[in-house]
Amino acid sequence: MKMNMSDKSILLIIGGGIAAYKALLLIRLLAKKGIKVRAIVSKGGAKFVTPLSVGALTGETVYTDLFSLSDEAEMGHIELSRSADLICVVPATADLMAKAAQGLAGDLASTTLLATDRQVLYAPAMNVRMWEHDATQRNIEILRERGSAFVGPDEGDMACGEHGFGRMAEPEIILTKIEKLLKGETHIDALKPKPLAGKHVLITAGPTHEAIDPVRYLANRSSGKQGYAVARACAGLGARVSLVSGPVALPAPTGVDVISVESARDMLAACEAALPADIFVAVAAVADWRAARTVSKKIKKDDGKLLPLELEENPDILKTICAHEQRPKLVVGFAAETNDVIANAQIKLAKKTCDWIVANDVSGDVMGGDDNTMIIVTKAGATPWPTMSKQRAAQKLALEIASQFGKV
Protein backbone atom coordinates (compact mmCIF):
# COMPACT_ATOMS: atom_id res chain seq x y z
CA MET A 1 0.00 0.00 0.00
CA LYS A 2 1.41 3.36 -1.05
CA MET A 3 1.90 5.70 1.90
CA ASN A 4 0.51 9.23 1.75
CA MET A 5 3.33 11.72 2.30
CA SER A 6 1.16 14.83 2.48
CA ASP A 7 1.10 14.70 6.28
CA LYS A 8 4.89 14.47 6.55
CA SER A 9 7.28 17.35 7.12
CA ILE A 10 11.02 17.92 6.85
CA LEU A 11 13.29 20.43 8.54
CA LEU A 12 16.03 21.05 5.99
CA ILE A 13 19.36 22.47 7.20
CA ILE A 14 21.39 23.86 4.32
CA GLY A 15 25.12 23.81 5.04
CA GLY A 16 27.84 25.96 3.55
CA GLY A 17 29.12 24.15 0.49
CA ILE A 18 28.98 24.49 -3.27
CA ALA A 19 26.50 21.59 -3.33
CA ALA A 20 23.98 23.79 -1.50
CA TYR A 21 22.31 24.58 -4.83
CA LYS A 22 21.18 20.94 -4.97
CA ALA A 23 19.14 21.57 -1.84
CA LEU A 24 16.85 23.73 -3.99
CA LEU A 25 16.32 20.82 -6.36
CA LEU A 26 15.58 18.57 -3.38
CA ILE A 27 12.94 21.01 -2.10
CA ARG A 28 11.16 20.85 -5.48
CA LEU A 29 11.23 17.04 -5.43
CA LEU A 30 9.86 16.96 -1.89
CA ALA A 31 7.10 19.38 -2.86
CA LYS A 32 6.04 17.09 -5.68
CA LYS A 33 5.63 14.32 -3.10
CA GLY A 34 3.53 16.60 -0.95
CA ILE A 35 6.14 16.70 1.83
CA LYS A 36 6.17 19.99 3.72
CA VAL A 37 9.59 21.63 4.06
CA ARG A 38 10.75 24.20 6.59
CA ALA A 39 14.37 25.34 6.21
CA ILE A 40 17.33 26.67 8.13
CA VAL A 41 20.03 28.26 6.00
CA SER A 42 23.38 28.37 7.78
CA LYS A 43 25.64 31.39 7.52
CA GLY A 44 27.85 29.46 5.10
CA GLY A 45 24.87 28.13 3.20
CA ALA A 46 23.66 31.69 2.57
CA LYS A 47 26.86 32.29 0.60
CA PHE A 48 25.65 29.80 -2.00
CA VAL A 49 21.84 30.03 -1.92
CA THR A 50 19.72 32.93 -0.70
CA PRO A 51 17.08 32.56 2.01
CA LEU A 52 14.74 34.31 -0.43
CA SER A 53 15.08 31.55 -3.03
CA VAL A 54 14.64 28.86 -0.37
CA GLY A 55 11.55 30.60 0.99
CA ALA A 56 10.07 30.94 -2.47
CA LEU A 57 10.30 27.18 -2.97
CA THR A 58 9.16 26.10 0.51
CA GLY A 59 6.46 28.75 0.93
CA GLU A 60 7.60 28.99 4.55
CA THR A 61 9.64 31.34 6.69
CA VAL A 62 13.34 30.59 6.36
CA TYR A 63 15.41 30.67 9.54
CA THR A 64 19.00 31.88 9.54
CA ASP A 65 20.03 33.15 12.95
CA LEU A 66 19.68 31.79 16.47
CA PHE A 67 18.70 35.14 17.93
CA SER A 68 16.39 36.45 15.24
CA LEU A 69 13.57 33.90 15.07
CA SER A 70 10.45 35.82 14.13
CA ASP A 71 8.51 34.78 17.22
CA GLU A 72 10.63 33.04 19.85
CA ALA A 73 7.59 32.29 21.97
CA GLU A 74 5.85 30.55 19.07
CA MET A 75 8.75 29.04 17.15
CA GLY A 76 11.86 28.95 19.33
CA HIS A 77 14.83 26.83 18.41
CA ILE A 78 13.63 24.00 20.68
CA GLU A 79 10.25 23.78 18.99
CA LEU A 80 11.82 24.24 15.58
CA SER A 81 14.12 21.30 16.25
CA ARG A 82 11.16 19.04 17.03
CA SER A 83 8.52 20.33 14.68
CA ALA A 84 9.28 18.01 11.76
CA ASP A 85 9.21 14.25 11.23
CA LEU A 86 12.81 14.23 10.03
CA ILE A 87 15.76 16.63 9.94
CA CYS A 88 17.88 16.60 6.79
CA VAL A 89 21.30 18.28 6.56
CA VAL A 90 21.94 18.99 2.87
CA PRO A 91 24.79 19.49 2.25
CA ALA A 92 26.33 18.19 5.47
CA THR A 93 29.70 19.89 5.72
CA ALA A 94 32.61 18.59 7.79
CA ASP A 95 32.11 21.57 10.10
CA LEU A 96 28.41 20.93 10.70
CA MET A 97 28.97 17.23 11.39
CA ALA A 98 31.86 18.02 13.73
CA LYS A 99 29.68 20.44 15.70
CA ALA A 100 26.88 17.89 15.89
CA ALA A 101 29.21 15.08 16.98
CA GLN A 102 30.86 17.18 19.66
CA GLY A 103 27.67 18.80 20.92
CA LEU A 104 28.55 22.38 20.00
CA ALA A 105 25.74 24.91 19.71
CA GLY A 106 27.13 28.21 18.46
CA ASP A 107 24.57 28.91 15.74
CA LEU A 108 21.01 28.02 14.82
CA ALA A 109 21.92 24.95 12.74
CA SER A 110 24.14 23.33 15.38
CA THR A 111 21.80 24.29 18.23
CA THR A 112 18.89 22.69 16.38
CA LEU A 113 20.86 19.46 15.86
CA LEU A 114 21.73 19.36 19.55
CA ALA A 115 18.18 20.10 20.73
CA THR A 116 16.27 17.75 18.43
CA ASP A 117 14.65 14.47 19.43
CA ARG A 118 14.07 13.58 15.77
CA GLN A 119 16.19 11.41 13.53
CA VAL A 120 18.75 13.25 11.42
CA LEU A 121 19.75 12.39 7.86
CA TYR A 122 23.12 13.74 6.69
CA ALA A 123 24.12 14.11 3.03
CA PRO A 124 27.89 14.77 3.29
CA ALA A 125 29.67 16.96 0.76
CA MET A 126 33.28 18.07 0.99
CA ASN A 127 36.78 17.76 -0.45
CA VAL A 128 38.06 14.19 -0.62
CA ARG A 129 40.85 14.86 1.86
CA MET A 130 38.41 16.35 4.34
CA TRP A 131 36.11 13.36 3.90
CA GLU A 132 38.91 10.83 4.43
CA HIS A 133 40.44 12.66 7.40
CA ASP A 134 40.43 10.65 10.62
CA ALA A 135 38.60 13.46 12.45
CA THR A 136 35.71 13.42 9.97
CA GLN A 137 35.45 9.64 10.03
CA ARG A 138 35.42 9.60 13.84
CA ASN A 139 32.68 12.25 13.92
CA ILE A 140 30.62 10.17 11.51
CA GLU A 141 31.04 7.10 13.74
CA ILE A 142 29.76 9.11 16.70
CA LEU A 143 26.73 10.34 14.79
CA ARG A 144 25.94 6.86 13.47
CA GLU A 145 26.09 5.42 16.97
CA ARG A 146 23.50 8.01 18.01
CA GLY A 147 21.12 6.78 15.32
CA SER A 148 21.78 9.31 12.57
CA ALA A 149 21.41 8.18 8.97
CA PHE A 150 23.66 9.02 6.03
CA VAL A 151 23.30 9.06 2.28
CA GLY A 152 26.43 9.35 0.15
CA PRO A 153 28.88 10.78 -0.52
CA ASP A 154 29.58 9.63 -4.06
CA GLU A 155 32.87 9.32 -5.89
CA GLY A 156 33.60 11.74 -8.71
CA ASP A 157 35.02 15.09 -9.80
CA MET A 158 34.57 17.94 -7.36
CA ALA A 159 34.40 21.71 -7.67
CA CYS A 160 37.92 22.00 -6.22
CA GLY A 161 39.29 20.04 -9.19
CA GLU A 162 40.09 16.85 -7.26
CA HIS A 163 38.56 13.44 -7.76
CA GLY A 164 37.40 11.04 -5.08
CA PHE A 165 34.73 10.48 -2.47
CA GLY A 166 33.07 13.67 -1.31
CA ARG A 167 30.46 14.53 -3.95
CA MET A 168 27.05 14.95 -2.40
CA ALA A 169 24.48 12.35 -3.40
CA GLU A 170 22.07 13.49 -6.08
CA PRO A 171 18.73 14.94 -4.90
CA GLU A 172 16.79 11.97 -6.31
CA ILE A 173 18.86 9.58 -4.18
CA ILE A 174 18.43 11.75 -1.10
CA LEU A 175 14.68 11.83 -1.73
CA THR A 176 14.53 8.02 -1.88
CA LYS A 177 16.32 7.78 1.46
CA ILE A 178 14.00 10.40 2.99
CA GLU A 179 10.93 8.46 1.84
CA LYS A 180 12.26 5.24 3.36
CA LEU A 181 12.95 6.93 6.67
CA LEU A 182 9.53 8.60 6.73
CA LYS A 183 7.88 5.26 6.01
CA GLY A 184 9.81 3.69 8.86
CA GLU A 185 11.33 1.14 6.50
CA THR A 186 14.84 1.66 7.85
CA HIS A 187 16.78 3.74 10.30
CA ILE A 188 20.04 2.08 9.32
CA ASP A 189 22.90 4.26 8.13
CA ALA A 190 22.93 4.30 4.34
CA LEU A 191 26.56 5.39 4.17
CA LYS A 192 27.76 1.80 4.43
CA PRO A 193 26.03 -1.55 4.71
CA LYS A 194 26.74 -3.77 7.74
CA PRO A 195 28.19 -6.86 6.05
CA LEU A 196 30.45 -7.74 8.98
CA ALA A 197 27.68 -7.73 11.57
CA GLY A 198 28.05 -10.74 13.83
CA LYS A 199 31.73 -11.22 12.95
CA HIS A 200 34.64 -10.85 15.37
CA VAL A 201 37.66 -9.18 13.79
CA LEU A 202 41.01 -9.33 15.60
CA ILE A 203 43.53 -6.69 14.44
CA THR A 204 47.08 -5.83 15.46
CA ALA A 205 48.48 -2.34 14.99
CA GLY A 206 51.50 -0.17 15.67
CA PRO A 207 55.06 -1.12 16.60
CA THR A 208 56.30 -3.20 19.48
CA HIS A 209 58.88 -1.92 21.97
CA GLU A 210 61.51 -4.42 23.05
CA ALA A 211 63.23 -3.33 26.25
CA ILE A 212 67.02 -3.09 26.54
CA ASP A 213 66.99 -1.39 29.92
CA PRO A 214 64.38 0.75 31.75
CA VAL A 215 64.85 3.71 29.37
CA ARG A 216 65.92 2.17 26.05
CA TYR A 217 64.19 -0.17 23.63
CA LEU A 218 64.27 -1.56 20.10
CA ALA A 219 61.40 -0.42 17.85
CA ASN A 220 60.50 0.70 14.34
CA ARG A 221 58.82 3.68 12.69
CA SER A 222 55.25 2.33 12.63
CA SER A 223 52.66 4.95 13.65
CA GLY A 224 49.70 2.57 13.93
CA LYS A 225 47.63 4.73 11.56
CA GLN A 226 46.88 1.96 9.08
CA GLY A 227 45.93 -0.61 11.71
CA TYR A 228 43.69 1.86 13.53
CA ALA A 229 42.05 2.80 10.22
CA VAL A 230 41.36 -0.88 9.48
CA ALA A 231 39.82 -1.28 12.94
CA ARG A 232 37.64 1.77 12.38
CA ALA A 233 36.54 0.53 8.94
CA CYS A 234 35.66 -2.98 10.17
CA ALA A 235 33.68 -1.55 13.08
CA GLY A 236 31.89 0.68 10.59
CA LEU A 237 30.81 -2.45 8.72
CA GLY A 238 29.26 -3.83 11.88
CA ALA A 239 32.03 -6.10 13.18
CA ARG A 240 32.99 -6.58 16.80
CA VAL A 241 36.60 -5.47 16.70
CA SER A 242 39.43 -6.31 19.09
CA LEU A 243 42.46 -4.11 18.40
CA VAL A 244 45.74 -5.26 19.97
CA SER A 245 47.88 -2.16 19.80
CA GLY A 246 51.53 -1.49 20.41
CA PRO A 247 52.57 1.94 21.77
CA VAL A 248 51.06 4.67 19.56
CA ALA A 249 49.92 8.27 19.93
CA LEU A 250 46.44 7.71 18.48
CA PRO A 251 42.97 7.96 20.06
CA ALA A 252 41.03 4.72 20.41
CA PRO A 253 38.60 4.18 17.52
CA THR A 254 34.97 4.52 18.57
CA GLY A 255 33.29 1.20 19.29
CA VAL A 256 36.53 -0.78 19.22
CA ASP A 257 37.95 -2.82 22.11
CA VAL A 258 41.59 -1.72 22.38
CA ILE A 259 44.12 -3.93 24.20
CA SER A 260 47.36 -2.02 24.73
CA VAL A 261 50.65 -3.95 24.78
CA GLU A 262 54.38 -3.22 24.65
CA SER A 263 56.38 -6.18 23.39
CA ALA A 264 55.91 -8.83 20.72
CA ARG A 265 55.42 -11.47 23.40
CA ASP A 266 52.74 -9.32 25.01
CA MET A 267 51.05 -8.87 21.63
CA LEU A 268 51.00 -12.60 20.91
CA ALA A 269 49.56 -13.37 24.34
CA ALA A 270 46.83 -10.75 23.86
CA CYS A 271 45.96 -12.11 20.41
CA GLU A 272 45.65 -15.67 21.68
CA ALA A 273 43.53 -14.49 24.60
CA ALA A 274 41.19 -12.66 22.15
CA LEU A 275 40.49 -15.82 20.12
CA PRO A 276 38.23 -17.17 18.75
CA ALA A 277 37.81 -14.69 15.92
CA ASP A 278 36.39 -14.95 12.43
CA ILE A 279 39.04 -12.70 10.89
CA PHE A 280 42.60 -11.85 11.87
CA VAL A 281 44.35 -8.85 10.30
CA ALA A 282 48.01 -8.55 11.32
CA VAL A 283 48.82 -4.93 10.51
CA ALA A 284 51.32 -4.36 13.34
CA ALA A 285 54.99 -3.96 12.50
CA VAL A 286 56.24 -6.42 15.09
CA ALA A 287 59.93 -6.22 15.98
CA ASP A 288 61.67 -9.30 14.62
CA TRP A 289 64.23 -9.35 17.44
CA ARG A 290 64.56 -8.42 21.09
CA ALA A 291 67.50 -8.05 23.42
CA ALA A 292 68.61 -11.47 24.66
CA ARG A 293 69.19 -9.97 28.09
CA THR A 294 67.62 -6.91 29.70
CA VAL A 295 68.85 -5.16 32.81
CA SER A 296 66.90 -3.52 35.59
CA LYS A 297 69.04 -0.37 35.74
CA LYS A 298 70.00 2.14 33.07
CA ILE A 299 73.15 1.11 31.23
CA LYS A 300 75.89 3.74 31.61
CA LYS A 301 78.35 4.77 28.94
CA ASP A 302 81.83 3.44 29.63
CA ASP A 303 84.47 5.83 28.23
CA GLY A 304 83.52 5.32 24.60
CA LYS A 305 83.45 1.55 24.75
CA LEU A 306 80.81 -0.02 22.51
CA LEU A 307 77.98 -1.87 24.20
CA PRO A 308 77.63 -5.44 22.92
CA LEU A 309 73.95 -6.12 22.18
CA GLU A 310 72.99 -9.73 21.69
CA LEU A 311 69.62 -10.30 20.03
CA GLU A 312 67.20 -13.20 19.92
CA GLU A 313 64.21 -13.79 17.68
CA ASN A 314 60.72 -12.73 18.71
CA PRO A 315 57.73 -15.04 18.29
CA ASP A 316 56.13 -14.93 14.85
CA ILE A 317 52.60 -13.77 15.64
CA LEU A 318 51.16 -14.21 12.15
CA LYS A 319 52.59 -17.71 11.71
CA THR A 320 51.46 -18.72 15.20
CA ILE A 321 47.87 -17.59 14.61
CA CYS A 322 47.81 -19.32 11.22
CA ALA A 323 48.77 -22.61 12.91
CA HIS A 324 46.53 -22.10 15.94
CA GLU A 325 43.83 -24.64 16.75
CA GLN A 326 41.39 -21.69 16.77
CA ARG A 327 42.67 -20.31 13.47
CA PRO A 328 40.32 -17.63 12.13
CA LYS A 329 38.59 -18.41 8.85
CA LEU A 330 40.38 -15.51 7.12
CA VAL A 331 43.93 -14.48 8.07
CA VAL A 332 45.41 -11.36 6.47
CA GLY A 333 49.04 -10.42 6.98
CA PHE A 334 50.88 -7.21 6.11
CA ALA A 335 54.32 -7.07 4.52
CA ALA A 336 56.28 -3.84 4.79
CA GLU A 337 59.00 -4.07 2.16
CA THR A 338 61.63 -1.74 0.71
CA ASN A 339 62.46 -3.79 -2.39
CA ASP A 340 61.08 -6.70 -4.46
CA VAL A 341 57.74 -6.03 -2.82
CA ILE A 342 55.59 -8.62 -4.61
CA ALA A 343 58.23 -11.36 -4.62
CA ASN A 344 58.89 -10.94 -0.91
CA ALA A 345 55.16 -10.85 -0.17
CA GLN A 346 54.65 -14.11 -2.07
CA ILE A 347 57.40 -15.76 -0.05
CA LYS A 348 55.80 -14.50 3.17
CA LEU A 349 52.37 -15.75 2.07
CA ALA A 350 53.69 -19.28 1.63
CA LYS A 351 55.91 -19.23 4.71
CA LYS A 352 53.23 -17.97 7.09
CA THR A 353 50.40 -20.00 5.48
CA CYS A 354 48.01 -17.04 5.70
CA ASP A 355 45.24 -16.33 3.18
CA TRP A 356 46.28 -12.86 2.00
CA ILE A 357 49.30 -10.62 2.29
CA VAL A 358 48.83 -6.87 1.99
CA ALA A 359 52.18 -5.68 0.70
CA ASN A 360 53.41 -2.12 0.63
CA ASP A 361 56.64 -0.32 -0.15
CA VAL A 362 57.75 1.53 2.98
CA SER A 363 60.94 2.98 1.53
CA GLY A 364 59.28 6.41 1.33
CA ASP A 365 56.86 8.26 3.59
CA VAL A 366 54.53 5.36 4.36
CA MET A 367 55.42 4.66 7.98
CA GLY A 368 53.96 7.62 9.83
CA GLY A 369 52.48 9.14 6.68
CA ASP A 370 48.81 9.50 5.75
CA ASP A 371 48.83 7.64 2.40
CA ASN A 372 49.53 4.07 1.38
CA THR A 373 49.91 2.03 -1.80
CA MET A 374 48.76 -1.53 -1.24
CA ILE A 375 49.19 -4.71 -3.24
CA ILE A 376 46.87 -7.60 -2.31
CA VAL A 377 48.77 -10.85 -2.74
CA THR A 378 46.99 -14.21 -2.70
CA LYS A 379 47.70 -17.63 -4.17
CA ALA A 380 45.80 -16.46 -7.25
CA GLY A 381 48.13 -13.54 -7.88
CA ALA A 382 48.84 -9.92 -6.98
CA THR A 383 46.39 -7.04 -7.29
CA PRO A 384 47.88 -3.54 -6.95
CA TRP A 385 45.72 -0.70 -5.63
CA PRO A 386 46.34 2.95 -6.45
CA THR A 387 47.83 5.24 -3.83
CA MET A 388 45.12 6.51 -1.47
CA SER A 389 44.72 7.71 2.08
CA LYS A 390 45.16 5.09 4.78
CA GLN A 391 41.56 5.62 5.83
CA ARG A 392 40.25 5.03 2.31
CA ALA A 393 42.55 2.02 1.88
CA ALA A 394 41.21 0.59 5.13
CA GLN A 395 37.63 1.01 3.97
CA LYS A 396 38.42 -0.75 0.71
CA LEU A 397 40.20 -3.56 2.54
CA ALA A 398 37.30 -3.99 4.97
CA LEU A 399 34.89 -4.37 2.05
CA GLU A 400 37.21 -6.93 0.42
CA ILE A 401 37.24 -8.87 3.69
CA ALA A 402 33.44 -8.73 3.91
CA SER A 403 33.16 -10.02 0.35
CA GLN A 404 34.87 -13.25 1.45
CA PHE A 405 31.85 -13.94 3.62
CA GLY A 406 29.40 -13.30 0.80
CA LYS A 407 28.04 -10.14 2.38
CA VAL A 408 28.98 -7.52 -0.24
HELIX and SHEET records of a PDB file:
HELIX    1   1 ILE A   18  ALA A   20  5                                   3    
HELIX    2   2 TYR A   21  LYS A   32  1                                  12    
HELIX    3   3 GLY A   45  LYS A   47  5                                   3    
HELIX    4   4 PRO A   51  THR A   58  1                                   8    
HELIX    5   5 HIS A   77  SER A   81  1                                   5    
HELIX    6   6 ALA A   94  GLN A  102  1                                   9    
HELIX    7   7 LEU A  108  ALA A  115  1                                   8    
HELIX    8   8 VAL A  128  GLU A  132  1                                   5    
HELIX    9   9 ASP A  134  GLU A  145  1                                  12    
HELIX   10  10 PRO A  171  LYS A  183  1                                  13    
HELIX   11  11 LYS A  225  GLY A  236  1                                  12    
HELIX   12  12 ALA A  264  ALA A  274  1                                  11    
HELIX   13  13 ILE A  317  CYS A  322  1                                   6    
HELIX   14  14 VAL A  341  LYS A  352  1                                  12    
HELIX   15  15 LYS A  390  SER A  403  1                                  14    
SHEET    1   A 6 VAL A  62  TYR A  63  0                                        
SHEET    2   A 6 LYS A  36  VAL A  41  1                                        
SHEET    3   A 6 SER A   9  ILE A  14  1                                        
SHEET    4   A 6 LEU A  86  ALA A  92  1                                        
SHEET    5   A 6 VAL A 120  PRO A 124  1                                        
SHEET    6   A 6 ALA A 149  PHE A 150  1                                        
SHEET    1   B 2 ASP A 154  ASP A 157  0                                        
SHEET    2   B 2 HIS A 163  ARG A 167 -1                                        
SHEET    1   C 8 ASP A 257  SER A 260  0                                        
SHEET    2   C 8 ARG A 240  SER A 245  1                                        
SHEET    3   C 8 HIS A 200  ALA A 205  1                                        
SHEET    4   C 8 ILE A 279  ALA A 282  1                                        
SHEET    5   C 8 LEU A 330  GLU A 337  1                                        
SHEET    6   C 8 TRP A 356  ASP A 361  1                                        
SHEET    7   C 8 MET A 374  THR A 378 -1                                        
SHEET    8   C 8 GLY A 381  PRO A 384 -1                                        
SHEET    1   D 2 GLU A 210  ALA A 211  0                                        
SHEET    2   D 2 TYR A 217  LEU A 218 -1                                        
SHEET    1   E 2 TRP A 289  ALA A 291  0                                        
SHEET    2   E 2 LEU A 311  GLU A 313 -1                                        
SHEET    1   F 2 ASP A 371  ASN A 372  0                                        
SHEET    2   F 2 MET A 388  SER A 389 -1                                        
END                                                                             
